[in-house]
Amino acid sequence: MATKHVFSGANLRARRKTAGYTQDSLGQKLGTRRTNVNRWENNQRSPQPPVLLQLAEVLDCQVGDLFEAVAE
């Protein structure tokens, strides 16, 4: 069975909390709104590639850490 990697809001939430950010403070750090962070964490939207790079830098992780493997 093939797998694909998709953005994981749960992984983002866990990384954000571990790093000590609120949704609001992370949004400010990224130059976006808290509502965007909330939508990403609830898998309503996925961040654009440049934002993924920023997230990884701010949260001190690899971009791949923000994804999860799912069966196709």
C-alpha positions as YAML, in Angstrom:
chain: A
units: angstrom
residues:
- id: 1
  name: MET
  ca: [0.00, 0.00, 0.00]
- id: 2
  name: ALA
  ca: [1.36, 3.42, -0.95]
- id: 3
  name: THR
  ca: [1.69, 6.21, 1.55]
- id: 4
  name: LYS
  ca: [1.82, 9.95, 1.18]
- id: 5
  name: HIS
  ca: [2.90, 12.65, 3.57]
- id: 6
  name: VAL
  ca: [0.40, 15.31, 4.56]
- id: 7
  name: PHE
  ca: [0.60, 18.31, 6.84]
- id: 8
  name: SER
  ca: [-0.36, 17.43, 10.42]
- id: 9
  name: GLY
  ca: [-2.07, 20.06, 12.54]
- id: 10
  name: ALA
  ca: [-1.59, 17.83, 15.59]
- id: 11
  name: ASN
  ca: [2.18, 17.80, 15.02]
- id: 12
  name: LEU
  ca: [2.19, 21.58, 14.68]
- id: 13
  name: ARG
  ca: [0.18, 21.97, 17.89]
- id: 14
  name: ALA
  ca: [2.52, 19.67, 19.81]
- id: 15
  name: ARG
  ca: [5.63, 21.46, 18.53]
- id: 16
  name: ARG
  ca: [4.13, 24.88, 19.28]
- id: 17
  name: LYS
  ca: [3.26, 23.94, 22.85]
- id: 18
  name: THR
  ca: [6.66, 22.35, 23.44]
- id: 19
  name: ALA
  ca: [8.31, 25.55, 22.22]
- id: 20
  name: GLY
  ca: [6.16, 27.60, 24.62]
- id: 21
  name: TYR
  ca: [4.16, 29.56, 22.07]
- id: 22
  name: THR
  ca: [0.48, 30.40, 22.14]
- id: 23
  name: GLN
  ca: [-1.36, 30.50, 18.83]
- id: 24
  name: ASP
  ca: [-1.28, 34.29, 19.07]
- id: 25
  name: SER
  ca: [2.43, 34.55, 19.83]
- id: 26
  name: LEU
  ca: [3.35, 32.10, 17.07]
- id: 27
  name: GLY
  ca: [1.17, 34.02, 14.63]
- id: 28
  name: GLN
  ca: [2.92, 37.26, 15.58]
- id: 29
  name: LYS
  ca: [6.33, 35.65, 15.17]
- id: 30
  name: LEU
  ca: [5.35, 34.50, 11.67]
- id: 31
  name: GLY
  ca: [3.63, 37.77, 10.71]
- id: 32
  name: THR
  ca: [0.21, 36.16, 10.46]
- id: 33
  name: ARG
  ca: [-2.96, 35.98, 12.54]
- id: 34
  name: ARG
  ca: [-3.85, 33.59, 15.33]
- id: 35
  name: THR
  ca: [-6.80, 32.43, 13.24]
- id: 36
  name: ASN
  ca: [-4.41, 31.09, 10.59]
- id: 37
  name: VAL
  ca: [-2.46, 29.12, 13.20]
- id: 38
  name: ASN
  ca: [-5.76, 27.77, 14.51]
- id: 39
  name: ARG
  ca: [-6.86, 26.69, 11.02]
- id: 40
  name: TRP
  ca: [-3.55, 24.92, 10.43]
- id: 41
  name: GLU
  ca: [-3.76, 23.10, 13.75]
- id: 42
  name: ASN
  ca: [-7.32, 21.99, 13.03]
- id: 43
  name: ASN
  ca: [-6.40, 20.82, 9.52]
- id: 44
  name: GLN
  ca: [-8.75, 23.31, 7.92]
- id: 45
  name: ARG
  ca: [-5.88, 24.73, 5.87]
- id: 46
  name: SER
  ca: [-2.22, 23.97, 5.29]
- id: 47
  name: PRO
  ca: [0.52, 26.59, 5.47]
- id: 48
  name: GLN
  ca: [2.21, 27.62, 2.23]
- id: 49
  name: PRO
  ca: [5.78, 26.35, 1.61]
- id: 50
  name: PRO
  ca: [7.54, 29.58, 2.70]
- id: 51
  name: VAL
  ca: [5.55, 29.51, 5.96]
- id: 52
  name: LEU
  ca: [6.47, 25.84, 6.50]
- id: 53
  name: LEU
  ca: [10.12, 26.87, 6.38]
- id: 54
  name: GLN
  ca: [9.47, 29.66, 8.90]
- id: 55
  name: LEU
  ca: [7.56, 27.28, 11.18]
- id: 56
  name: ALA
  ca: [10.42, 24.78, 11.16]
- id: 57
  name: GLU
  ca: [12.92, 27.50, 12.00]
- id: 58
  name: VAL
  ca: [10.84, 29.07, 14.77]
- id: 59
  name: LEU
  ca: [9.89, 25.70, 16.30]
- id: 60
  name: ASP
  ca: [13.44, 24.32, 15.91]
- id: 61
  name: CYS
  ca: [12.43, 21.27, 13.90]
- id: 62
  name: GLN
  ca: [12.60, 19.85, 10.40]
- id: 63
  name: VAL
  ca: [9.80, 20.62, 7.93]
- id: 64
  name: GLY
  ca: [9.15, 16.87, 7.76]
- id: 65
  name: ASP
  ca: [8.35, 16.86, 11.49]
- id: 66
  name: LEU
  ca: [5.19, 18.82, 10.64]
- id: 67
  name: PHE
  ca: [3.92, 16.06, 8.35]
- id: 68
  name: GLU
  ca: [2.60, 12.54, 8.86]
- id: 69
  name: ALA
  ca: [2.42, 9.51, 6.60]
- id: 70
  name: VAL
  ca: [-1.04, 8.33, 5.57]
- id: 71
  name: ALA
  ca: [-2.14, 5.44, 3.38]
- id: 72
  name: GLU
  ca: [-3.39, 6.39, -0.05]
...
